[in-house]
């Protein structure tokens, strides 16, 4: 029973880290796209 509880806590911890990484990755991609758009505007103007 102790092992099962520990596995659940580890899985929950891993899930939280995975969600945080996905959020950071999406934010980074959004910033990268915005940077490319800005560069595009600068080059077109």
Phi, psi and omega in degrees: 000322180295320180296320180296316179298321180293320178298319179296318181294320179295318180296319179296319179296317180296321179297319179296318179296318181297317179297318181296320179295320179297319179296315180298318181296317180294321178296319180295316179296321178297317179295322180295317178297317179299320179296318179295321179296316178299316179298321179297318179296319181295317183289324181286324178277000000 
